[in-house]
Amino acid sequence: MDKLYVIIPAYNEEANIEQVIKQWYPIVEDYNGQMVIIDDGSTDRTYDILRHKEKECPLLTAISKRNGGHGATILYGYQYALEHHADYIFQTDSDGQTLPEEFEAFWENRRKFDMVIGFRKHREDGFSRIVVTRVLRVVTGVCFRVRIPDANTPYRLMKGQTLARYIHLIPEKFNLTNVLITVILVKKGCRVKWLPVTFRARQGGENSMNMKKIFKIGLQSVIDFRRMNQILQRKGECIEKDGV
């Protein structure tokens, strides 16, 4: 059977993490999976809760690391999954904004595509976040000359083989890991499918991001994107089509 790894980064999510585990744990039970939640140096009780839930949930692995930001934590999770021979890697966030009920459509498309990624058609997370997504769409278009509906969606299912081929291109401390992975797969001509997903308001706690931090990350990303585009000019082949 295909081995699924569900990767969830977490930072100061004591208000949400237990409910997120409750919602997503049946997915790893039903789809031959393993849930890996990486605590990114939380200063609240997030990791304590994770360790407690780890005893109750045999398919849950809780990892704690020094704070490095969302992008670095996701990359850490992806590398962990690949080291453990994941056939498919699914990533979502720990704030309760996504719905496990929408996962099945992604799984059904797993063999036909290198990545199945959600686009947030109807969003409840605030106007500023919508603006950030639209600006990011323009920036990636200008820097990489690709058209991507929603490059940073935390609802994506990727083939392990495909990710393993390109993950070395992601800088270790890059803030927008998912954006760059999306760009790379599109730029390299991989098979990518977009599916609409629900994106609710944060279910509890406070968002660690603010407009000042977003602006700083965005400015640095433009510089990084320009440099990365030179690397991506080299053409590459995607994995075989698995007989599809």
C-alpha positions, 0 to 999 in steps of 0.5 A, spaced: 500 500 500 502 507 498 505 510 505 502 517 506 505 522 511 501 527 513 506 533 515 503 539 520 508 544 522 506 548 529 508 554 533 504 556 539 498 552 537 496 550 544 489 552 543 488 548 536 493 542 536 488 537 540 482 539 535 487 538 529 489 532 531 482 529 533 480 532 526 486 529 522 488 523 525 482 518 522 485 520 515 492 517 517 488 511 520 484 510 513 489 511 508 495 507 511 499 514 514 503 517 519 502 523 522 508 528 524 507 534 527 513 538 528 513 543 534 517 549 531 520 552 538 513 554 541 513 558 548 506 555 550 504 548 551 504 546 544 509 540 545 507 538 552 500 537 549 503 533 543 507 528 547 501 527 551 497 525 545 503 521 542 501 516 547 494 516 545 495 516 538 500 510 535 500 513 528 502 520 531 510 522 531 511 529 535 518 532 534 521 539 537 526 543 534 529 550 535 524 556 532 526 557 525 520 559 522 514 556 518 518 555 511 524 551 515 519 547 519 515 544 513 522 543 509 524 539 516 518 535 515 518 533 508 525 531 509 523 527 515 518 524 511 522 522 505 527 519 510 522 514 512 520 512 505 514 516 504 510 514 497 506 521 498 506 527 503 500 531 505 501 538 508 496 542 512 497 547 518 495 547 525 490 552 526 484 548 524 483 552 517 482 546 513 478 540 513 479 533 512 473 532 509 476 534 502 482 530 503 479 524 499 478 528 492 486 529 493 487 522 494 483 519 488 488 524 484 494 522 487 497 517 481 495 521 475 499 528 478 505 529 481 502 534 486 495 536 487 494 542 491 488 546 493 486 553 491 483 557 496 476 559 492 472 562 498 476 564 504 475 567 511 481 569 514 481 576 513 482 581 507 489 582 508 491 575 507 487 575 501 491 581 498 498 577 500 496 571 496 494 576 490 501 580 491 504 573 491 501 571 485 503 577 481 510 576 484 511 569 482 509 571 475 514 576 474 520 573 477 518 566 474 514 567 468 509 562 471 501 563 472 499 560 479 493 560 482 495 560 489 502 558 490 502 557 498 496 553 500 497 549 506 493 543 503 497 539 498 499 532 496 505 530 493 509 524 490 515 522 494 519 521 488 517 528 485 519 531 491 525 528 492 528 530 486 527 537 487 527 538 494 535 540 494 533 546 490 530 549 497 534 553 501 534 551 508 532 557 512 527 559 506 521 562 509 516 560 503 518 553 502 511 551 499 511 557 494 518 555 491 516 547 491 509 550 487 513 554 482 519 548 481 514 543 480 510 548 475 516 550 472 519 543 471 513 541 467 510 536 472 503 534 473 500 539 477 492 539 479 488 544 482 482 543 487 478 548 490 478 547 498 475 551 504 479 555 508 476 557 514 478 563 519 483 561 525 479 556 530 483 559 536 489 562 538 493 568 535 496 569 528 504 569 529 504 573 523 503 581 522 503 585 516 510 588 518 513 581 518 509 579 512 512 585 508 519 583 511 519 576 508 516 578 502 521 583 500 527 578 502 523 573 497 523 577 491 531 577 492 531 570 493 526 568 487 530 572 482 536 568 484 532 561 484 530 563 477 537 562 475 537 555 477 530 553 475 532 555 468 535 548 467 530 544 464 529 537 468 524 531 467 519 529 472 518 522 474 515 516 470 507 516 469 506 510 473 503 507 468 497 512 467 
